[in-house]
Amino acid sequence: MNDEMQKLLAAPTADVPEVGRVCFGLSRNGSYHAAKRGDFPTIQVGRLLKVPTAPLRRILGIEGGAA
């Protein structure tokens, strides 16, 4: 796991485009389309769409905190 992914997964939430780019190699639009399809979990915080990193770690097969 690279440093960028470790930093991303260390926070409680992350931005949709960042998760798509770092974890899945997606563009900004591709990231939002994947989130809308439910490919990774999201939560609505006001007008922002965020990705909780705990379920994301499970999806990626990385249990617990950032290693």
CHARMM-style PDB file with segment names, atoms N, HN, CA, C and O in Angstrom:
ATOM      1  N   MET     1       0.860  -1.172   0.000  1.00  0.00      PROA
ATOM      2  CA  MET     1       0.000   0.000   0.000  1.00  0.00      PROA
ATOM      3  C   MET     1       0.903   1.231   0.000  1.00  0.00      PROA
ATOM      4  O   MET     1       1.851   1.321   0.780  1.00  0.00      PROA
ATOM      5  N   ASN     2       0.593   2.177  -0.888  1.00  0.00      PROA
ATOM      6  HN  ASN     2      -0.177   2.104  -1.521  1.00  0.00      PROA
ATOM      7  CA  ASN     2       1.429   3.374  -0.983  1.00  0.00      PROA
ATOM      8  C   ASN     2       1.049   4.414   0.075  1.00  0.00      PROA
ATOM      9  O   ASN     2       0.027   4.289   0.751  1.00  0.00      PROA
ATOM     10  N   ASP     3       1.883   5.430   0.201  1.00  0.00      PROA
ATOM     11  HN  ASP     3       2.713   5.532  -0.348  1.00  0.00      PROA
ATOM     12  CA  ASP     3       1.681   6.474   1.222  1.00  0.00      PROA
ATOM     13  C   ASP     3       0.380   7.233   1.022  1.00  0.00      PROA
ATOM     14  O   ASP     3      -0.293   7.584   1.992  1.00  0.00      PROA
ATOM     15  N   GLU     4       0.022   7.488  -0.230  1.00  0.00      PROA
ATOM     16  HN  GLU     4       0.568   7.203  -1.018  1.00  0.00      PROA
ATOM     17  CA  GLU     4      -1.207   8.240  -0.518  1.00  0.00      PROA
ATOM     18  C   GLU     4      -2.432   7.466  -0.042  1.00  0.00      PROA
ATOM     19  O   GLU     4      -3.351   8.054   0.529  1.00  0.00      PROA
ATOM     20  N   MET     5      -2.455   6.160  -0.269  1.00  0.00      PROA
ATOM     21  HN  MET     5      -1.709   5.683  -0.733  1.00  0.00      PROA
ATOM     22  CA  MET     5      -3.585   5.344   0.175  1.00  0.00      PROA
ATOM     23  C   MET     5      -3.604   5.251   1.696  1.00  0.00      PROA
ATOM     24  O   MET     5      -4.679   5.289   2.296  1.00  0.00      PROA
ATOM     25  N   GLN     6      -2.443   5.129   2.333  1.00  0.00      PROA
ATOM     26  HN  GLN     6      -1.570   5.099   1.846  1.00  0.00      PROA
ATOM     27  CA  GLN     6      -2.387   5.083   3.797  1.00  0.00      PROA
ATOM     28  C   GLN     6      -2.958   6.360   4.399  1.00  0.00      PROA
ATOM     29  O   GLN     6      -3.725   6.306   5.361  1.00  0.00      PROA
ATOM     30  N   LYS     7      -2.590   7.501   3.839  1.00  0.00      PROA
ATOM     31  HN  LYS     7      -1.968   7.544   3.058  1.00  0.00      PROA
ATOM     32  CA  LYS     7      -3.088   8.783   4.341  1.00  0.00      PROA
ATOM     33  C   LYS     7      -4.600   8.877   4.147  1.00  0.00      PROA
ATOM     34  O   LYS     7      -5.315   9.341   5.036  1.00  0.00      PROA
ATOM     35  N   LEU     8      -5.085   8.438   2.993  1.00  0.00      PROA
ATOM     36  HN  LEU     8      -4.504   8.061   2.271  1.00  0.00      PROA
ATOM     37  CA  LEU     8      -6.511   8.474   2.686  1.00  0.00      PROA
ATOM     38  C   LEU     8      -7.295   7.617   3.675  1.00  0.00      PROA
ATOM     39  O   LEU     8      -8.329   8.048   4.183  1.00  0.00      PROA
ATOM     40  N   LEU     9      -6.815   6.417   3.948  1.00  0.00      PROA
ATOM     41  HN  LEU     9      -5.975   6.066   3.535  1.00  0.00      PROA
ATOM     42  CA  LEU     9      -7.534   5.482   4.816  1.00  0.00      PROA
ATOM     43  C   LEU     9      -7.375   5.786   6.299  1.00  0.00      PROA
ATOM     44  O   LEU     9      -8.098   5.222   7.120  1.00  0.00      PROA
ATOM     45  N   ALA    10      -6.447   6.661   6.658  1.00  0.00      PROA
ATOM     46  HN  ALA    10      -5.859   7.118   5.991  1.00  0.00      PROA
ATOM     47  CA  ALA    10      -6.250   7.018   8.066  1.00  0.00      PROA
ATOM     48  C   ALA    10      -7.338   7.964   8.573  1.00  0.00      PROA
ATOM     49  O   ALA    10      -7.641   7.969   9.766  1.00  0.00      PROA
ATOM     50  N   ALA    11      -7.922   8.753   7.693  1.00  0.00      PROA
ATOM     51  HN  ALA    11      -7.676   8.748   6.723  1.00  0.00      PROA
ATOM     52  CA  ALA    11      -8.978   9.696   8.081  1.00  0.00      PROA
ATOM     53  C   ALA    11     -10.311   8.951   8.187  1.00  0.00      PROA
ATOM     54  O   ALA    11     -10.474   7.897   7.573  1.00  0.00      PROA
ATOM     55  N   PRO    12     -11.270   9.485   8.961  1.00  0.00      PROA
ATOM     56  CA  PRO    12     -12.566   8.815   9.097  1.00  0.00      PROA
ATOM     57  C   PRO    12     -13.408   8.852   7.817  1.00  0.00      PROA
ATOM     58  O   PRO    12     -14.190   7.936   7.561  1.00  0.00      PROA
ATOM     59  N   THR    13     -13.248   9.916   7.011  1.00  0.00      PROA
ATOM     60  HN  THR    13     -12.614  10.660   7.219  1.00  0.00      PROA
ATOM     61  CA  THR    13     -13.953  10.009   5.733  1.00  0.00      PROA
ATOM     62  C   THR    13     -13.001  10.565   4.681  1.00  0.00      PROA
ATOM     63  O   THR    13     -11.960  11.141   4.997  1.00  0.00      PROA
ATOM     64  N   ALA    14     -13.387  10.375   3.425  1.00  0.00      PROA
ATOM     65  HN  ALA    14     -14.233   9.907   3.169  1.00  0.00      PROA
ATOM     66  CA  ALA    14     -12.582  10.882   2.317  1.00  0.00      PROA
ATOM     67  C   ALA    14     -13.505  11.394   1.225  1.00  0.00      PROA
ATOM     68  O   ALA    14     -14.686  11.046   1.190  1.00  0.00      PROA
ATOM     69  N   ASP    15     -12.972  12.217   0.334  1.00  0.00      PROA
ATOM     70  HN  ASP    15     -12.013  12.500   0.362  1.00  0.00      PROA
ATOM     71  CA  ASP    15     -13.733  12.741  -0.785  1.00  0.00      PROA
ATOM     72  C   ASP    15     -13.909  11.666  -1.851  1.00  0.00      PROA
ATOM     73  O   ASP    15     -13.016  10.848  -2.074  1.00  0.00      PROA
ATOM     74  N   VAL    16     -15.064  11.673  -2.506  1.00  0.00      PROA
ATOM     75  HN  VAL    16     -15.789  12.337  -2.325  1.00  0.00      PROA
ATOM     76  CA  VAL    16     -15.384  10.684  -3.531  1.00  0.00      PROA
ATOM     77  C   VAL    16     -14.344  10.669  -4.657  1.00  0.00      PROA
ATOM     78  O   VAL    16     -13.857   9.591  -4.997  1.00  0.00      PROA
ATOM     79  N   PRO    17     -13.977  11.820  -5.253  1.00  0.00      PROA
ATOM     80  CA  PRO    17     -12.999  11.771  -6.347  1.00  0.00      PROA
ATOM     81  C   PRO    17     -11.639  11.217  -5.914  1.00  0.00      PROA
ATOM     82  O   PRO    17     -10.972  10.522  -6.681  1.00  0.00      PROA
ATOM     83  N   GLU    18     -11.234  11.530  -4.682  1.00  0.00      PROA
ATOM     84  HN  GLU    18     -11.775  12.095  -4.059  1.00  0.00      PROA
ATOM     85  CA  GLU    18      -9.951  11.046  -4.185  1.00  0.00      PROA
ATOM     86  C   GLU    18      -9.977   9.532  -4.004  1.00  0.00      PROA
ATOM     87  O   GLU    18      -9.023   8.847  -4.374  1.00  0.00      PROA
ATOM     88  N   VAL    19     -11.055   9.006  -3.442  1.00  0.00      PROA
ATOM     89  HN  VAL    19     -11.831   9.562  -3.142  1.00  0.00      PROA
ATOM     90  CA  VAL    19     -11.189   7.556  -3.269  1.00  0.00      PROA
ATOM     91  C   VAL    19     -11.183   6.865  -4.629  1.00  0.00      PROA
ATOM     92  O   VAL    19     -10.493   5.863  -4.819  1.00  0.00      PROA
ATOM     93  N   GLY    20     -11.942   7.394  -5.561  1.00  0.00      PROA
ATOM     94  HN  GLY    20     -12.502   8.208  -5.407  1.00  0.00      PROA
ATOM     95  CA  GLY    20     -11.994   6.799  -6.890  1.00  0.00      PROA
ATOM     96  C   GLY    20     -10.634   6.774  -7.562  1.00  0.00      PROA
ATOM     97  O   GLY    20     -10.258   5.775  -8.175  1.00  0.00      PROA
ATOM     98  N   ARG    21      -9.893   7.874  -7.450  1.00  0.00      PROA
ATOM     99  HN  ARG    21     -10.198   8.686  -6.952  1.00  0.00      PROA
ATOM    100  CA  ARG    21      -8.581   7.972  -8.103  1.00  0.00      PROA
ATOM    101  C   ARG    21      -7.554   7.078  -7.431  1.00  0.00      PROA
ATOM    102  O   ARG    21      -6.871   6.300  -8.098  1.00  0.00      PROA
ATOM    103  N   VAL    22      -7.442   7.186  -6.105  1.00  0.00      PROA
ATOM    104  HN  VAL    22      -7.996   7.818  -5.563  1.00  0.00      PROA
ATOM    105  CA  VAL    22      -6.388   6.475  -5.374  1.00  0.00      PROA
ATOM    106  C   VAL    22      -6.662   4.971  -5.295  1.00  0.00      PROA
ATOM    107  O   VAL    22      -5.754   4.165  -5.502  1.00  0.00      PROA
ATOM    108  N   CYS    23      -7.883   4.597  -5.002  1.00  0.00      PROA
ATOM    109  HN  CYS    23      -8.620   5.252  -4.834  1.00  0.00      PROA
ATOM    110  CA  CYS    23      -8.189   3.187  -4.755  1.00  0.00      PROA
ATOM    111  C   CYS    23      -8.597   2.407  -6.005  1.00  0.00      PROA
ATOM    112  O   CYS    23      -8.362   1.202  -6.092  1.00  0.00      PROA
ATOM    113  N   PHE    24      -9.208   3.096  -6.974  1.00  0.00      PROA
ATOM    114  HN  PHE    24      -9.398   4.076  -6.903  1.00  0.00      PROA
ATOM    115  CA  PHE    24      -9.771   2.381  -8.113  1.00  0.00      PROA
ATOM    116  C   PHE    24      -9.294   2.889  -9.470  1.00  0.00      PROA
ATOM    117  O   PHE    24      -9.666   2.322 -10.497  1.00  0.00      PROA
ATOM    118  N   GLY    25      -8.482   3.942  -9.500  1.00  0.00      PROA
ATOM    119  HN  GLY    25      -8.179   4.403  -8.666  1.00  0.00      PROA
ATOM    120  CA  GLY    25      -7.967   4.461 -10.766  1.00  0.00      PROA
ATOM    121  C   GLY    25      -9.012   5.123 -11.638  1.00  0.00      PROA
ATOM    122  O   GLY    25      -8.924   5.066 -12.865  1.00  0.00      PROA
ATOM    123  N   LEU    26     -10.008   5.755 -11.015  1.00  0.00      PROA
ATOM    124  HN  LEU    26     -10.078   5.802 -10.019  1.00  0.00      PROA
ATOM    125  CA  LEU    26     -11.109   6.377 -11.746  1.00  0.00      PROA
ATOM    126  C   LEU    26     -10.909   7.877 -11.892  1.00  0.00      PROA
ATOM    127  O   LEU    26     -10.195   8.504 -11.109  1.00  0.00      PROA
ATOM    128  N   SER    27     -11.555   8.443 -12.914  1.00  0.00      PROA
ATOM    129  HN  SER    27     -12.134   7.934 -13.550  1.00  0.00      PROA
ATOM    130  CA  SER    27     -11.594   9.889 -13.073  1.00  0.00      PROA
ATOM    131  C   SER    27     -12.592  10.469 -12.067  1.00  0.00      PROA
ATOM    132  O   SER    27     -13.281   9.731 -11.363  1.00  0.00      PROA
ATOM    133  N   ARG    28     -12.658  11.798 -12.013  1.00  0.00      PROA
ATOM    134  HN  ARG    28     -12.099  12.397 -12.585  1.00  0.00      PROA
ATOM    135  CA  ARG    28     -13.611  12.468 -11.120  1.00  0.00      PROA
ATOM    136  C   ARG    28     -15.043  12.042 -11.435  1.00  0.00      PROA
ATOM    137  O   ARG    28     -15.784  11.638 -10.539  1.00  0.00      PROA
ATOM    138  N   ASN    29     -15.434  12.132 -12.713  1.00  0.00      PROA
ATOM    139  HN  ASN    29     -14.832  12.460 -13.441  1.00  0.00      PROA
ATOM    140  CA  ASN    29     -16.798  11.742 -13.093  1.00  0.00      PROA
ATOM    141  C   ASN    29     -17.031  10.258 -12.873  1.00  0.00      PROA
ATOM    142  O   ASN    29     -18.098   9.857 -12.409  1.00  0.00      PROA
ATOM    143  N   GLY    30     -16.043   9.445 -13.201  1.00  0.00      PROA
ATOM    144  HN  GLY    30     -15.176   9.771 -13.577  1.00  0.00      PROA
ATOM    145  CA  GLY    30     -16.159   8.007 -12.979  1.00  0.00      PROA
ATOM    146  C   GLY    30     -16.339   7.670 -11.511  1.00  0.00      PROA
ATOM    147  O   GLY    30     -17.067   6.739 -11.165  1.00  0.00      PROA
ATOM    148  N   SER    31     -15.680   8.422 -10.653  1.00  0.00      PROA
ATOM    149  HN  SER    31     -15.089   9.178 -10.934  1.00  0.00      PROA
ATOM    150  CA  SER    31     -15.801   8.212  -9.208  1.00  0.00      PROA
ATOM    151  C   SER    31     -17.220   8.492  -8.730  1.00  0.00      PROA
ATOM    152  O   SER    31     -17.785   7.716  -7.959  1.00  0.00      PROA
ATOM    153  N   TYR    32     -17.791   9.596  -9.187  1.00  0.00      PROA
ATOM    154  HN  TYR    32     -17.332  10.226  -9.814  1.00  0.00      PROA
ATOM    155  CA  TYR    32     -19.168   9.923  -8.782  1.00  0.00      PROA
ATOM    156  C   TYR    32     -20.174   8.933  -9.359  1.00  0.00      PROA
ATOM    157  O   TYR    32     -21.157   8.601  -8.696  1.00  0.00      PROA
ATOM    158  N   HSD    33     -19.949   8.457 -10.577  1.00  0.00      PROA
ATOM    159  HN  HSD    33     -19.150   8.726 -11.115  1.00  0.00      PROA
ATOM    160  CA  HSD    33     -20.840   7.444 -11.158  1.00  0.00      PROA
ATOM    161  C   HSD    33     -20.750   6.142 -10.362  1.00  0.00      PROA
ATOM    162  O   HSD    33     -21.773   5.511 -10.095  1.00  0.00      PROA
ATOM    163  N   ALA    34     -19.548   5.737  -9.983  1.00  0.00      PROA
ATOM    164  HN  ALA    34     -18.717   6.250 -10.199  1.00  0.00      PROA
ATOM    165  CA  ALA    34     -19.368   4.527  -9.190  1.00  0.00      PROA
ATOM    166  C   ALA    34     -20.054   4.665  -7.824  1.00  0.00      PROA
ATOM    167  O   ALA    34     -20.679   3.722  -7.340  1.00  0.00      PROA
ATOM    168  N   ALA    35     -19.933   5.835  -7.216  1.00  0.00      PROA
ATOM    169  HN  ALA    35     -19.425   6.602  -7.609  1.00  0.00      PROA
ATOM    170  CA  ALA    35     -20.587   6.074  -5.922  1.00  0.00      PROA
ATOM    171  C   ALA    35     -22.106   6.006  -6.075  1.00  0.00      PROA
ATOM    172  O   ALA    35     -22.791   5.434  -5.227  1.00  0.00      PROA
ATOM    173  N   LYS    36     -22.628   6.584  -7.146  1.00  0.00      PROA
ATOM    174  HN  LYS    36     -22.072   7.049  -7.835  1.00  0.00      PROA
ATOM    175  CA  LYS    36     -24.073   6.572  -7.382  1.00  0.00      PROA
ATOM    176  C   LYS    36     -24.582   5.148  -7.598  1.00  0.00      PROA
ATOM    177  O   LYS    36     -25.688   4.814  -7.174  1.00  0.00      PROA
ATOM    178  N   ARG    37     -23.770   4.300  -8.263  1.00  0.00      PROA
ATOM    179  HN  ARG    37     -22.871   4.572  -8.608  1.00  0.00      PROA
ATOM    180  CA  ARG    37     -24.130   2.893  -8.477  1.00  0.00      PROA
ATOM    181  C   ARG    37     -24.040   2.079  -7.192  1.00  0.00      PROA
ATOM    182  O   ARG    37     -24.598   0.985  -7.109  1.00  0.00      PROA
ATOM    183  N   GLY    38     -23.341   2.606  -6.192  1.00  0.00      PROA
ATOM    184  HN  GLY    38     -22.887   3.494  -6.260  1.00  0.00      PROA
ATOM    185  CA  GLY    38     -23.173   1.878  -4.934  1.00  0.00      PROA
ATOM    186  C   GLY    38     -21.944   0.998  -4.917  1.00  0.00      PROA
ATOM    187  O   GLY    38     -21.848   0.082  -4.100  1.00  0.00      PROA
ATOM    188  N   ASP    39     -20.994   1.263  -5.814  1.00  0.00      PROA
ATOM    189  HN  ASP    39     -21.072   2.007  -6.478  1.00  0.00      PROA
ATOM    190  CA  ASP    39     -19.767   0.468  -5.858  1.00  0.00      PROA
ATOM    191  C   ASP    39     -18.922   0.642  -4.597  1.00  0.00      PROA
ATOM    192  O   ASP    39     -18.170  -0.258  -4.224  1.00  0.00      PROA
ATOM    193  N   PHE    40     -19.043   1.786  -3.947  1.00  0.00      PROA
ATOM    194  HN  PHE    40     -19.654   2.517  -4.250  1.00  0.00      PROA
ATOM    195  CA  PHE    40     -18.449   1.988  -2.635  1.00  0.00      PROA
ATOM    196  C   PHE    40     -19.395   2.849  -1.817  1.00  0.00      PROA
ATOM    197  O   PHE    40     -20.138   3.655  -2.378  1.00  0.00      PROA
ATOM    198  N   PRO    41     -19.376   2.689  -0.478  1.00  0.00      PROA
ATOM    199  CA  PRO    41     -20.351   3.369   0.377  1.00  0.00      PROA
ATOM    200  C   PRO    41     -20.099   4.869   0.453  1.00  0.00      PROA
ATOM    201  O   PRO    41     -18.957   5.326   0.407  1.00  0.00      PROA
ATOM    202  N   THR    42     -21.174   5.618   0.570  1.00  0.00      PROA
ATOM    203  HN  THR    42     -22.102   5.248   0.607  1.00  0.00      PROA
ATOM    204  CA  THR    42     -21.077   7.070   0.736  1.00  0.00      PROA
ATOM    205  C   THR    42     -22.078   7.527   1.792  1.00  0.00      PROA
ATOM    206  O   THR    42     -23.064   6.850   2.084  1.00  0.00      PROA
ATOM    207  N   ILE    43     -21.792   8.693   2.351  1.00  0.00      PROA
ATOM    208  HN  ILE    43     -20.991   9.243   2.114  1.00  0.00      PROA
ATOM    209  CA  ILE    43     -22.726   9.348   3.260  1.00  0.00      PROA
ATOM    210  C   ILE    43     -22.862  10.805   2.819  1.00  0.00      PROA
ATOM    211  O   ILE    43     -21.928  11.387   2.268  1.00  0.00      PROA
ATOM    212  N   GLN    44     -24.012  11.371   3.064  1.00  0.00      PROA
ATOM    213  HN  GLN    44     -24.771  10.897   3.512  1.00  0.00      PROA
ATOM    214  CA  GLN    44     -24.271  12.768   2.721  1.00  0.00      PROA
ATOM    215  C   GLN    44     -24.006  13.612   3.964  1.00  0.00      PROA
ATOM    216  O   GLN    44     -24.591  13.368   5.020  1.00  0.00      PROA
ATOM    217  N   VAL    45     -23.124  14.607   3.840  1.00  0.00      PROA
ATOM    218  HN  VAL    45     -22.649  14.805   2.983  1.00  0.00      PROA
ATOM    219  CA  VAL    45     -22.819  15.540   4.921  1.00  0.00      PROA
ATOM    220  C   VAL    45     -23.144  16.923   4.382  1.00  0.00      PROA
ATOM    221  O   VAL    45     -22.339  17.541   3.686  1.00  0.00      PROA
ATOM    222  N   GLY    46     -24.333  17.396   4.715  1.00  0.00      PROA
ATOM    223  HN  GLY    46     -24.987  16.894   5.281  1.00  0.00      PROA
ATOM    224  CA  GLY    46     -24.793  18.652   4.109  1.00  0.00      PROA
ATOM    225  C   GLY    46     -24.941  18.434   2.615  1.00  0.00      PROA
ATOM    226  O   GLY    46     -25.685  17.556   2.179  1.00  0.00      PROA
ATOM    227  N   ARG    47     -24.234  19.229   1.837  1.00  0.00      PROA
ATOM    228  HN  ARG    47     -23.630  19.942   2.191  1.00  0.00      PROA
ATOM    229  CA  ARG    47     -24.253  19.061   0.385  1.00  0.00      PROA
ATOM    230  C   ARG    47     -23.115  18.184  -0.118  1.00  0.00      PROA
ATOM    231  O   ARG    47     -23.047  17.859  -1.303  1.00  0.00      PROA
ATOM    232  N   LEU    48     -22.220  17.803   0.792  1.00  0.00      PROA
ATOM    233  HN  LEU    48     -22.275  18.067   1.755  1.00  0.00      PROA
ATOM    234  CA  LEU    48     -21.058  17.005   0.407  1.00  0.00      PROA
ATOM    235  C   LEU    48     -21.364  15.514   0.426  1.00  0.00      PROA
ATOM    236  O   LEU    48     -22.126  15.035   1.266  1.00  0.00      PROA
ATOM    237  N   LEU    49     -20.764  14.792  -0.503  1.00  0.00      PROA
ATOM    238  HN  LEU    49     -20.145  15.181  -1.185  1.00  0.00      PROA
ATOM    239  CA  LEU    49     -20.836  13.344  -0.522  1.00  0.00      PROA
ATOM    240  C   LEU    49     -19.467  12.831  -0.075  1.00  0.00      PROA
ATOM    241  O   LEU    49     -18.457  13.106  -0.723  1.00  0.00      PROA
ATOM    242  N   LYS    50     -19.433  12.091   1.023  1.00  0.00      PROA
ATOM    243  HN  LYS    50     -20.253  11.867   1.549  1.00  0.00      PROA
ATOM    244  CA  LYS    50     -18.177  11.598   1.591  1.00  0.00      PROA
ATOM    245  C   LYS    50     -18.182  10.070   1.617  1.00  0.00      PROA
ATOM    246  O   LYS    50     -19.237   9.437   1.579  1.00  0.00      PROA
ATOM    247  N   VAL    51     -16.998   9.501   1.682  1.00  0.00      PROA
ATOM    248  HN  VAL    51     -16.140  10.015   1.713  1.00  0.00      PROA
ATOM    249  CA  VAL    51     -16.829   8.048   1.758  1.00  0.00      PROA
ATOM    250  C   VAL    51     -16.290   7.708   3.145  1.00  0.00      PROA
ATOM    251  O   VAL    51     -15.184   8.125   3.489  1.00  0.00      PROA
ATOM    252  N   PRO    52     -17.052   6.954   3.954  1.00  0.00      PROA
ATOM    253  CA  PRO    52     -16.508   6.513   5.243  1.00  0.00      PROA
ATOM    254  C   PRO    52     -15.421   5.468   4.987  1.00  0.00      PROA
ATOM    255  O   PRO    52     -15.634   4.526   4.223  1.00  0.00      PROA
ATOM    256  N   THR    53     -14.276   5.628   5.613  1.00  0.00      PROA
ATOM    257  HN  THR    53     -14.103   6.393   6.234  1.00  0.00      PROA
ATOM    258  CA  THR    53     -13.138   4.776   5.281  1.00  0.00      PROA
ATOM    259  C   THR    53     -13.174   3.403   5.947  1.00  0.00      PROA
ATOM    260  O   THR    53     -12.526   2.479   5.456  1.00  0.00      PROA
ATOM    261  N   ALA    54     -13.908   3.235   7.046  1.00  0.00      PROA
ATOM    262  HN  ALA    54     -14.435   3.985   7.445  1.00  0.00      PROA
ATOM    263  CA  ALA    54     -13.971   1.914   7.688  1.00  0.00      PROA
ATOM    264  C   ALA    54     -14.580   0.874   6.739  1.00  0.00      PROA
ATOM    265  O   ALA    54     -13.975  -0.181   6.542  1.00  0.00      PROA
ATOM    266  N   PRO    55     -15.750   1.129   6.144  1.00  0.00      PROA
ATOM    267  CA  PRO    55     -16.286   0.147   5.186  1.00  0.00      PROA
ATOM    268  C   PRO    55     -15.423   0.035   3.925  1.00  0.00      PROA
ATOM    269  O   PRO    55     -15.351  -1.032   3.315  1.00  0.00      PROA
ATOM    270  N   LEU    56     -14.774   1.125   3.539  1.00  0.00      PROA
ATOM    271  HN  LEU    56     -14.833   1.992   4.035  1.00  0.00      PROA
ATOM    272  CA  LEU    56     -13.901   1.097   2.368  1.00  0.00      PROA
ATOM    273  C   LEU    56     -12.719   0.161   2.608  1.00  0.00      PROA
ATOM    274  O   LEU    56     -12.318  -0.573   1.704  1.00  0.00      PROA
ATOM    275  N   ARG    57     -12.158   0.179   3.817  1.00  0.00      PROA
ATOM    276  HN  ARG    57     -12.484   0.775   4.552  1.00  0.00      PROA
ATOM    277  CA  ARG    57     -11.056  -0.738   4.148  1.00  0.00      PROA
ATOM    278  C   ARG    57     -11.503  -2.186   4.029  1.00  0.00      PROA
ATOM    279  O   ARG    57     -10.740  -3.031   3.560  1.00  0.00      PROA
ATOM    280  N   ARG    58     -12.741  -2.487   4.453  1.00  0.00      PROA
ATOM    281  HN  ARG    58     -13.360  -1.801   4.835  1.00  0.00      PROA
ATOM    282  CA  ARG    58     -13.263  -3.849   4.325  1.00  0.00      PROA
ATOM    283  C   ARG    58     -13.406  -4.235   2.852  1.00  0.00      PROA
ATOM    284  O   ARG    58     -13.064  -5.353   2.469  1.00  0.00      PROA
ATOM    285  N   ILE    59     -13.905  -3.320   2.031  1.00  0.00      PROA
ATOM    286  HN  ILE    59     -14.183  -2.411   2.342  1.00  0.00      PROA
ATOM    287  CA  ILE    59     -14.049  -3.584   0.595  1.00  0.00      PROA
ATOM    288  C   ILE    59     -12.694  -3.880  -0.040  1.00  0.00      PROA
ATOM    289  O   ILE    59     -12.573  -4.765  -0.887  1.00  0.00      PROA
ATOM    290  N   LEU    60     -11.681  -3.130   0.378  1.00  0.00      PROA
ATOM    291  HN  LEU    60     -11.779  -2.411   1.066  1.00  0.00      PROA
ATOM    292  CA  LEU    60     -10.335  -3.301  -0.173  1.00  0.00      PROA
ATOM    293  C   LEU    60      -9.585  -4.474   0.456  1.00  0.00      PROA
ATOM    294  O   LEU    60      -8.482  -4.809   0.023  1.00  0.00      PROA
ATOM    295  N   GLY    61     -10.179  -5.097   1.473  1.00  0.00      PROA
ATOM    296  HN  GLY    61     -11.075  -4.825   1.824  1.00  0.00      PROA
ATOM    297  CA  GLY    61      -9.527  -6.227   2.137  1.00  0.00      PROA
ATOM    298  C   GLY    61      -8.464  -5.802   3.124  1.00  0.00      PROA
ATOM    299  O   GLY    61      -7.544  -6.564   3.420  1.00  0.00      PROA
ATOM    300  N   ILE    62      -8.584  -4.577   3.640  1.00  0.00      PROA
ATOM    301  HN  ILE    62      -9.332  -3.957   3.399  1.00  0.00      PROA
ATOM    302  CA  ILE    62      -7.627  -4.045   4.615  1.00  0.00      PROA
ATOM    303  C   ILE    62      -8.405  -3.831   5.914  1.00  0.00      PROA
ATOM    304  O   ILE    62      -9.036  -2.789   6.092  1.00  0.00      PROA
ATOM    305  N   GLU    63      -8.364  -4.791   6.806  1.00  0.00      PROA
ATOM    306  HN  GLU    63      -7.851  -5.638   6.662  1.00  0.00      PROA
ATOM    307  CA  GLU    63      -9.098  -4.667   8.062  1.00  0.00      PROA
ATOM    308  C   GLU    63      -8.359  -3.802   9.049  1.00  0.00      PROA
ATOM    309  O   GLU    63      -7.131  -3.717   9.005  1.00  0.00      PROA
ATOM    310  N   GLY    64      -9.092  -3.154   9.944  1.00  0.00      PROA
ATOM    311  HN  GLY    64     -10.089  -3.223   9.980  1.00  0.00      PROA
ATOM    312  CA  GLY    64      -8.487  -2.315  10.981  1.00  0.00      PROA
ATOM    313  C   GLY    64      -8.068  -0.981  10.436  1.00  0.00      PROA
ATOM    314  O   GLY    64      -8.585  -0.537   9.411  1.00  0.00      PROA
ATOM    315  N   GLY    65      -7.131  -0.326  11.110  1.00  0.00      PROA
ATOM    316  HN  GLY    65      -6.711  -0.686  11.943  1.00  0.00      PROA
ATOM    317  CA  GLY    65      -6.640   1.000  10.712  1.00  0.00      PROA
ATOM    318  C   GLY    65      -5.682   0.916   9.544  1.00  0.00      PROA
ATOM    319  O   GLY    65      -5.388  -0.166   9.037  1.00  0.00      PROA
ATOM    320  N   ALA    66      -5.202   2.066   9.129  1.00  0.00      PROA
ATOM    321  HN  ALA    66      -5.440   2.946   9.541  1.00  0.00      PROA
ATOM    322  CA  ALA    66      -4.226   2.118   8.034  1.00  0.00      PROA
ATOM    323  C   ALA    66      -2.927   1.482   8.502  1.00  0.00      PROA
ATOM    324  O   ALA    66      -2.360   1.875   9.521  1.00  0.00      PROA
ATOM    325  N   ALA    67      -2.466   0.497   7.749  1.00  0.00      PROA
ATOM    326  HN  ALA    67      -2.927   0.177   6.921  1.00  0.00      PROA
ATOM    327  CA  ALA    67      -1.256  -0.242   8.156  1.00  0.00      PROA
ATOM    328  C   ALA    67      -0.002   0.356   7.585  1.00  0.00      PROA
ATOM    329  OT1 ALA    67       1.092  -0.150   7.834  1.00  0.00      PROA
TER     330      ALA     67
END
